[in-house]
Each structure stands twice: as C-alpha cells, then as structure tokens.
Amino acid sequence: MTNLTPVRTAFYISDSTAITAETLGHSLLAQFEDVPFRQIRIPFVDSPEKAREAAQRINQAAREDGLRPLVFTTQVDPAVNGILRESDAFCMSLFEVFIAPLEAELGVKSTHTIGRSHSQTDSNTYQHRLEAINFALGHDDGVTMSGLDEASVILVGVSRCGKTPTSLYLAMQFGVKAANYPLIPEDFERGRLPEGLERYRDRLFGLTIEPVRLHQIRSERRPNSRYAALENCRQEVADAERLMRRENIRWLDSTSKSIEEISTTIMQEIDIHRHPF
C-alpha cells in the first residue's frame, strides 16, 4: 500500500557542528515512526547573515513540502535564534528548553557562550581520542599482538560481523582503545582462542551475526566465493558461537543492533569508563 503521509523536512542547526542538535532531534523524531522525514544538518550558523541563509532554505522547504519544516537548534545567540524563528517553521531551541530550568534550579545564569560545549575539549582529551583511533586502526583485524596491554576491549568474531566499525566507534565516541581479532577456521579446528589472546580473557568481547546477513555482506565483497557461501557462513558462525561459549566469552548478536547499541552494551559489560570530552 502506498504511503500517503506527506514528508516533513527537519533541520538541525547550530553555531558549531550541529551534531548535538541532530542527536537530540533524531531521538525525538524516532518516536513518530509513521511520519517520513527529510533531514538536513546546517552547521556553523554563527552570524545573522548565515542565519538568514538558513532561513531561506527553511522557507524553500516549506514551499516545496507544503508543510512547515521542523527546526531543532542549539543556538545560544538570541539574534540568530530570532531570525530562525521568523522563518516559516516550527522551531525548537534545545538550549532554551533545558537551560532555563537549569538556571532556575542552580540559581545562576548560564554563560550563553557560542560553541561552549566544544570549547571544553582541551588538547589532552583531543589527543587521547586521536590515540584511541590510531590504536583501533593499528590493531584492526588481528594485524598485531603488540601493544594489546593498552586495549580496554578486544573484539572477537568471524570476519565481517561488525568488529571494525564498532572498534572505531568506541575510539571516536568514547576514547576507548579497542582492538579486534578475527576468529578463523584454524581456531575452530584447534578448539581454542587464537594464540596470545588467553592472557586478555577479561577484556574479550564477542560479536556474532545471522548467517544469512553475513552471506549478504560477504557477497558484496567476494561474490560467488566459498568465503561468502551461505553454508560456509552458517558453519563459521556456529563454530564461533560454540568456541565463545566454551571459552566463556561474553558476546552479542550484531545483526539487528546499531553500532551505538553494540558499543553501549560493550561499555557496560566490560565496565569501561569513557573519557570525558
């Protein structure tokens, strides 16, 4: 049946990257599953001139959609906010929603400083995140055992089950040094973990995946190969899960979970404390 629900445009606007506005906006819009949204992020709107350009885009979307766009903004400059509010849109200033009640509770006025949320990131924490990213890249796919003492978590699982993107997300989002190591047929034949990982057992976390989905992913990379064959995928997944059970490794199925969900679960299970940014 054709979906006749009209598309609404949602704008995420900020004086900085607009990632905060987008994250909060996504969380709110996710509660309206039957409404289709076209989502547009407009970062670095830090002057009245840029605000007027953003307002023009908003008004154009209103004309094209025949509906008022939704605008989620983390702007703190009243002049910029005023220009956005004059557009033909439903505007929600996320800082105004949360800052005013906090000011009342704390009994002090906020600084209302542009880009304040990002200015808190000093050179040390920024460098720490870069080191975590470099660590994840340098310890991807079992390329080396050197330096694993520094890892907070070591992901294991069959090839293409989501270890690499999860490692990088943990590094970029939480500053966590994450390595990953593939489980291969030789490991299953030996019936034990890859040599060198036993000493890090408390840091191991396994990922698995439904064989049909793994077959689809591998077929995009190596079509018509034994590596991608459905029966081989079934065998590898079964062997990997059997090995993880035998070795008492905590693990989860990544098939229907987002990287955010997987990473949050790992943080809780391994009891990793994120580095503040």
TIVO-561432 format. One record per residue (C-alpha): residue in three letters; x, y, z. Coordinates in steps of 0.1 Angstrom, whole numbers, plus 5000, padded with zeros to 4 digits. Layout:
BEGIN
alaXYZ
...
// end
This chain:
BEGIN
met500050005000
thr501450344991
asn502450565020
leu500450885016
thr501851055047
pro503551385035
val507251425041
arg508251685066
thr511751845064
ala513651855097
phe516652095100
tyr519352065126
ile521152405130
ser523952515153
asp526752765156
ser529152465157
thr528952115142
ala525152065148
ile525851715160
thr524151785194
ala521051925177
glu520951635153
thr521351375180
leu518651515202
gly516351575172
his516851215160
ser515851095194
leu512651295193
leu511651215158
ala512250845163
gln509050845184
phe507050925153
glu507650615132
asp504750675108
val505951015097
pro508651035069
phe511251305075
arg513851465052
gln516651565075
ile519151845068
arg522051955090
ile523352305088
pro526452365109
phe528452675117
val525552925116
asp527353175138
ser526253515124
pro523053685114
glu524053665077
lys524353285079
ala521153265099
arg519353455071
glu520753205045
ala519552915067
ala516053085070
gln515853105032
arg516552725029
ile513852665056
asn511352875037
gln512052705004
ala511552365021
ala508152495034
arg507052594999
glu508152264984
asp506652045011
gly503552245016
leu504252195054
arg506252385080
pro509652235085
leu510852135119
val513952325132
phe516052185160
thr518752435171
thr521352465198
gln521952835190
val522653055220
asp522853385202
pro519353555206
ala519753745174
val520453435154
asn517553255171
gly515253545164
ile516053525126
leu515353145126
arg512153195145
glu510953435118
ser511053165092
asp508052955082
ala508952665106
phe508252515139
cys511452595158
met512652425189
ser515652575207
leu517052295226
phe519252515248
glu516252735257
val514252425266
phe516952295290
ile519052595301
ala516252805316
pro515152525340
leu518752465349
glu519352835356
ala516252835379
glu517452515398
leu521052625401
gly520252985409
val522853125385
lys522853245349
ser524553035322
thr527353185302
his525453165269
thr528753125251
ile528753025215
gly530452685209
arg530852635247
ser530152265246
his533152215223
ser535452465239
gln535552225270
thr537651985249
asp541252065257
ser544351945239
asn544851655262
thr541451495257
tyr541651565220
gln545051395218
his543651095238
arg540851045212
leu543351055184
glu545550805201
ala542450575206
ile541650605169
asn545250525158
phe545250235182
ala542050095167
leu543450125132
gly546749975142
his545149675159
asp542449615133
asp541749255122
gly544549105143
val547249285124
thr549449275155
met549549145191
ser552049415201
gly550649675225
leu547449475234
asp548249555271
glu546849905263
ala543549775250
ser540449825271
val538549575250
ile539449325223
leu536549225200
val536548875185
gly534248715159
val534148595124
ser535148825095
arg532649095086
cys530449075117
gly531049435127
lys534249435147
thr536049715128
pro533249975128
thr532549905164
ser536249945174
leu536350275156
tyr533150405171
leu534350315206
ala537550515198
met535950815183
gln532950845206
phe534350735239
gly538150755235
val538350375242
lys541350185229
ala539649885212
ala541449615192
asn539749345172
tyr540748995162
pro539148765137
leu538148405145
ile539048185116
pro538647815107
glu542047725121
asp540947855155
phe537847635153
glu539947325144
arg542247385174
gly539247445195
arg540747735214
leu541348105212
pro544048245189
glu547448225205
gly548248525226
leu544648625235
glu544248395265
arg546048645288
tyr543548915279
arg540448695285
asp538948955308
arg538949215280
leu537548995253
phe534049055239
gly532548855211
leu530348965182
thr528248725161
ile525748775133
glu523048585115
pro524448365087
val522148505060
arg523148855068
leu526848755068
his526348595034
gln524948915021
ile527749125034
arg530448895022
ser528848854988
glu529249234983
arg533049194988
arg533748854973
pro530748734952
asn530548364943
ser533348264966
arg533548004993
tyr534248285018
ala530748425010
ala528848095005
leu525848075028
glu526747725040
asn530247835049
cys528848145067
arg526547915087
gln529447685097
glu531747975107
val529048145128
ala528147815145
asp531847735152
ala532548085165
glu529548075189
arg530547735201
leu534047855208
met532848165226
arg530547955248
arg533347715256
glu535747995265
asn533048175285
ile533348495264
arg530648745266
trp529048815232
leu526048955214
asp524348935180
ser525149235159
thr522549165132
ser519849395142
lys521649625165
ser523149965157
ile526850045164
glu525650275192
glu523749995209
ile526649745205
ser529149995218
thr527050085248
thr526549725257
ile530249655255
met530949955277
gln528549825303
glu529649455301
ile533349525302
asp532849815327
ile534750065306
his534650425318
arg534650675289
his537050955288
pro535351295291
phe535351525261
// end
